[in-house]
Structures are given as C-alpha cells and as structure tokens.
Amino acid sequence: MATTTQSTTTLKATDRCDRCGAQAYVRVALPTGGELLFCGHHFRDHEAPLRQSGASILDETDRLAKRPEPVEDAE
C-alpha cells in the first residue's frame, strides 16, 4: 500500500515532468530509490502502478485549480 506524504519541499516552476517537460506538480520517490517528477496528466496515467509499488508521493495538483491572488500596483 502506498502512502501519500507531505513534504516541506514544494515543487518549483523549474521542476519539469520527466515524461513531457511540462511543469511538474507531483514528485514520486520510488521504494527502490530514485525520484520521478510528473505533470498532472502523466501522473494520472501512471498513478495506479506507482501507488501499488509503495512509492511515496507528493501531489500538488491541487495548485492547478487555484487562481492567483490579484496584486495591487504600488503607487
């Protein structure tokens, strides 16, 4: 059974999906060692086998639905 973990290290805009190069929103630490980064689309494609393998998953795809807060111009 896989566990979804929360980490204090969030993904940055410079973290890219290992499959397609889009911005990564999911970090997967494999039980055998190593790490994979996925965009939301490619994580959904591979989620079931990754969870079954016991991988540790940091899923930040909830950030995709959030709209940025408006910023007022300084005068």
C-alpha positions in Angstrom: 0.0 0.0 0.0 1.4 3.4 -1.0 1.4 6.4 1.2 1.0 9.9 0.1 3.4 12.1 2.0 3.5 15.8 2.6 6.9 17.4 2.3 8.1 20.9 3.3 9.9 21.0 0.0 7.3 22.1 -2.6 7.8 21.8 -6.3 9.0 24.9 -8.1 8.2 26.2 -11.6 11.7 25.0 -12.7 10.8 21.3 -11.8 9.8 19.6 -15.0 7.9 16.5 -15.8 10.2 13.6 -16.7 7.8 12.5 -19.4 7.0 15.6 -21.3 8.9 18.6 -19.8 5.8 20.4 -18.6 5.8 21.9 -15.1 5.8 19.1 -12.5 3.1 19.0 -9.8 3.9 15.5 -8.5 7.1 14.2 -7.0 7.4 10.4 -6.7 10.1 8.8 -4.5 10.4 5.1 -5.6 10.8 2.4 -3.0 13.9 1.1 -4.8 15.5 4.6 -4.8 15.3 7.4 -7.3 12.7 10.1 -7.9 10.3 10.9 -10.7 8.6 14.2 -11.5 5.3 14.3 -13.3 2.8 16.9 -14.6 -0.8 16.2 -13.5 -1.7 14.5 -16.8 1.2 12.0 -16.8 0.8 11.3 -13.1 -2.8 10.3 -13.6 -1.6 8.0 -16.4 0.9 6.2 -14.1 -0.7 6.7 -10.7 -2.2 3.2 -10.1 1.1 1.2 -10.6 3.1 3.8 -8.7 0.8 3.6 -5.7 0.8 -0.2 -5.9 4.6 -0.2 -5.8 4.7 1.6 -2.5 6.1 4.8 -3.8 6.0 7.9 -1.7 4.0 10.6 -3.5 3.9 14.4 -3.1 0.9 15.5 -5.0 0.5 19.3 -5.5 -2.0 19.1 -8.4 -4.5 21.0 -6.2 -2.4 24.1 -7.1 -3.6 23.7 -10.7 -7.2 24.8 -9.9 -6.2 27.8 -7.8 -6.2 31.3 -9.4 -3.5 33.7 -8.3 -4.5 36.4 -5.9 -4.7 39.9 -7.6 -1.9 42.2 -6.8 -2.4 45.9 -6.4 0.1 48.2 -8.1 2.2 50.2 -5.7 1.8 54.0 -6.3 
